[in-house]
Amino acid sequence: PLSAMAPKKPRCLPSLLLPLLTLLLPQADTRSFVVDRDHDRFLLDGVPFRYVSGSLHYFRVPRVLWADRLFKMRMSGLNTVQFYVPWNYHEPEPGVYNFHGSRDLIAFLNEAAIANLLVILRPGPYICAEWEMGGLPAWLLRKPKIHLRTSDPDFLAAVDSWFKVLLPKIYPWLYHNGGNIISIQVENEYGSYRACDFSYMRHLAGLFRALLGDKILLFTTDGPEGLKCGSLQGLYTTVDFGPADNMTKIFARLRKYEPHGPLVNSEYYTGWLDYWGQNHSTRSIPSVTKGLEKMLKLGASVNMYMFHGGTNFGYWNGADEKGRFLPITTSYDYDAPISEAGDPTPKLFALRDVISKFQEIPLGPLPPPSPKMMLGPLTLHLDGDLLDFLNFLCPQGPIHSILPMTFEAVKQDHGFMLYRTFLSYTVSKPTRFWVPNNRVHDRAYVMVDGVFHGVLERNMKHKLFVMGQVGAKLDVLLESMGRLSFGSNSSDFKGLLEPPVLGQTVLTEWLMFPLKVDKLVKWWFPLQLLKKSRPQNPSGPTFYSTTFPILGSSGDTFLYLPGWTKGQVWINGFNLGRYWTKRGPQQTLYVPRPLLYPRGALNKITLLELENAPPQPQIQFLDRPILNSTLHRTYIYSLTADVQSTPEPMELSGH
Ligand SMILES: CCCC/N=C1\SC[C@@H]2[C@H](O)[C@H](O)[C@@H](O)CN12
């Protein structure tokens, strides 16, 4: 692997010069990155070194765009890139590993080296990151009593097995071995987790040492309140905080754990995350640049979280729990210096100016924003109700159980599962259908004989009433909105976690259909030819699609779905992510140009609308994002709120 900092060996040197040059180059045996406690600094190859780093998550950026983003980070004056390794992204099933394509971690390390960036690696096993289950694989929950992030033997066995695959892969990339990885984080903000299990942290530290040797710098990161349970003897202690926090107080608290050595902020927040149904988060440029300058003046090493946020494609978003369940949006723009579409922002140039006061900035301009494309409006045709395709979505047929089973119990990790039962008596008047104790995880779309009746949602007190003849099909489509990635003191199982109740009758005898929606959407066969010819419902889970060519010049674009409610989008079979136009604040989905076929070829877009499509099922592609639809009021009310006091439904302001 290429070393990020050693000068590149020039090619075809006269043979007599090569030995001399080799003497000048830092070789693997003289390469080092260490803490100099006598002078409160890092040393790189024996020379004082301070990293100015930025976070970029390869798992949130298509591989073909990695080099572009890393180059822009280097040109911004950064000398290091920090990123997580999500366990669930690479081990989809126990013992099944995927390091190909946009999961090719080694290729990303090499791209960082080519961009002349050192690497701070954060392999977890838990990473938080607003990522599904904080990076832990959902299949861990197939053992329902497992205690995540503790010395639970089942959890440690899975962790050991994973790290015995991952860590040997990165060993050659450690800086002292000739690579660009200068330090590695153990766990993530462990001090914020209730367990405070030092046996677990010691196990991880021992495992990392056993597999990576004793030269690599291992560290921990915690918020200021988490240092007690998050730090560990032998691991360098670092903190995270943002522009509004009291840096003096926090660094003073850090000094109680690291009396000597460089001050490090491993996550200096340049922006913040967004939740569906909440306002878009931003951090002002003056506040962010002021904090960075103050830290650099102190001689601290800093990683800016995020420098480029990217996108939660597919079902990969995580969620928080702050009195209620708050799923993270598809966009992870994070109001970061490099926008979700990879464009330098004013915040980047302002930060670059600050960095230039402390270290050399690469000469040359930042690339301009990428070309953007507008298209449409396009009219989609209705392919059919989701129920029309049940045999194709669940070819192996349903699983029967007296009580409903969770996603994890049937080994469905993400997406959707249909729960079906039959009315054992005629319900002749509107009767409440509900799930006790808020055990809908996370959204349930209710149909009676295929007719959509409404939605039940986690942490919501929706009232839903149904009627039907004896023997009528009662279908409940469950959607997982992403597992808790932070703050969870319990495992976030998905599905109907308790049997629903109709009136006063607990409903039993269920069929579970795990749905392979992504497989069906990828099918070349036009969906509408598969459906039974019957009148379609005006609402409820329904597939729409169309094909379209790009006639003019192509470019990045932003899918806009005015009038649609909530659903999932695929472009040319790629799962672009969730949309929730009705709830916001995100109104558009970023479509990277490489996903689109160039002139002449037909592109295909497929929507699974879960509630209600607009009268005219049209979509557009805009040349700019809409991430901050102002929410006057929201539907969000917690389980304990009195329904009567709930504010009026939200209206989205236009832009
Ligand atoms: C008060 C915030 C505590 C949760 N920590 C957060 S929210 C945004 C970031 C990312 O999740 C990051 O992965 C965490 O390590 C720290 N952090």
PDBQT file of the ligand as one rigid body, heavy atoms in Angstrom, charges set to zero:
ROOT
HETATM    1  C1  LIG A 701     -25.526  14.375  22.688  1.00  0.00    +0.000 C 
HETATM    2  C2  LIG A 701     -25.024  13.526  21.548  1.00  0.00    +0.000 C 
HETATM    3  C3  LIG A 701     -24.690  12.147  21.998  1.00  0.00    +0.000 C 
HETATM    4  C4  LIG A 701     -24.707  11.217  20.822  1.00  0.00    +0.000 C 
HETATM    5  N1  LIG A 701     -23.464  11.329  20.052  1.00  0.00    +0.000 NA
HETATM    6  C5  LIG A 701     -23.448  11.740  18.806  1.00  0.00    +0.000 C 
HETATM    7  S1  LIG A 701     -24.715  12.421  17.911  1.00  0.00    +0.000 SA
HETATM    8  C6  LIG A 701     -23.759  12.691  16.409  1.00  0.00    +0.000 C 
HETATM    9  C7  LIG A 701     -22.455  11.940  16.645  1.00  0.00    +0.000 C 
HETATM   10  C8  LIG A 701     -22.408  10.567  15.939  1.00  0.00    +0.000 C 
HETATM   11  O1  LIG A 701     -23.515   9.779  16.319  1.00  0.00    +0.000 OA
HETATM   12  C9  LIG A 701     -21.119   9.836  16.314  1.00  0.00    +0.000 C 
HETATM   13  O2  LIG A 701     -21.107   8.547  15.736  1.00  0.00    +0.000 OA
HETATM   14  C10 LIG A 701     -21.023   9.677  17.822  1.00  0.00    +0.000 C 
HETATM   15  O3  LIG A 701     -19.765   9.093  18.136  1.00  0.00    +0.000 OA
HETATM   16  C11 LIG A 701     -21.138  11.015  18.526  1.00  0.00    +0.000 C 
HETATM   17  N2  LIG A 701     -22.329  11.682  18.064  1.00  0.00    +0.000 N 
ENDROOT
TORSDOF 0
